[in-house]
Amino acid sequence: QLDRTFMLGKVLAENNPDLWAAISAVMGDRLVTANELALIAVIRTALDGHDVDLAQSPGFMQTLMPALKAIFERQKALAAAALERHDE
């Protein structure tokens, strides 16, 4: 369940860090995963196309970070459980 963009970055960073650094420097703000792109679409829809600096919006980061942490911890636990089942 790894995104192609994420996997490309990992492989290049491990095998050719200089190449990945150059690609990231040029394309860094355009390298998004499919899930990140979906989140961008949700935000654009919710903001009706307005370009709002969400990082500067009061309370946004304080509200968002706990939700993201909970999602991450759940995914990490699911991945660990899948690895355990695989090892058995």
C-alpha positions in Angstrom: 0.0 0.0 0.0 2.9 2.3 -0.6 2.4 5.3 -2.9 4.6 5.3 -6.1 5.9 8.8 -5.4 6.8 7.9 -1.8 8.5 4.7 -2.9 10.4 6.4 -5.7 11.7 8.9 -3.1 12.8 6.1 -0.7 14.5 4.1 -3.4 16.4 7.0 -4.9 17.3 8.5 -1.5 18.9 5.1 -0.5 20.6 4.3 -3.8 21.4 7.8 -5.2 21.0 10.5 -2.6 22.5 13.2 -4.8 20.0 12.5 -7.5 17.1 12.5 -5.1 18.4 15.8 -3.6 18.5 17.4 -7.0 15.0 16.1 -7.9 13.6 17.3 -4.6 15.2 20.7 -5.0 13.6 21.2 -8.4 10.3 19.3 -7.9 9.8 19.1 -4.2 6.6 21.1 -4.0 5.1 19.0 -6.8 5.9 15.6 -5.5 2.8 14.5 -3.7 1.3 11.1 -3.1 -2.2 10.1 -4.3 -3.5 10.4 -0.8 -2.0 13.9 -0.3 -3.6 14.9 -3.6 -6.9 13.7 -2.4 -6.5 15.7 0.8 -5.7 18.8 -1.3 -8.9 18.3 -3.2 -10.9 18.1 0.0 -9.3 21.3 1.3 -9.9 23.1 -2.0 -13.5 22.0 -2.0 -14.0 23.0 1.6 -12.5 26.4 1.0 -14.4 26.9 -2.2 -11.2 27.6 -4.1 -9.9 30.3 -1.8 -6.2 30.2 -1.1 -6.1 30.3 2.7 -2.9 30.0 4.7 -4.2 27.3 7.0 -1.0 27.2 9.0 -1.8 30.7 10.1 -5.5 30.1 10.8 -6.3 30.2 14.5 -6.7 26.7 15.9 -6.2 24.9 12.6 -2.9 23.2 13.4 -4.0 22.5 17.0 -7.1 20.7 15.7 -5.4 18.9 12.8 -2.3 17.5 14.5 -4.1 15.2 17.0 -6.3 13.8 14.2 -3.3 13.2 12.0 -1.4 11.6 14.9 -4.3 9.2 15.6 -4.6 8.2 12.0 -0.8 7.6 11.8 -0.8 5.5 15.0 -3.7 3.4 13.7 -1.9 2.8 10.4 1.3 1.9 12.2 -0.5 -0.6 14.4 -2.2 -2.1 11.3 1.2 -2.5 9.5 2.7 -4.0 12.6 -0.2 -6.5 12.9 0.2 -7.4 9.2 3.9 -8.0 9.7 3.2 -10.2 12.7 0.7 -12.3 10.8 3.2 -12.6 8.0 6.0 -13.8 10.3 3.8 -16.5 11.9 
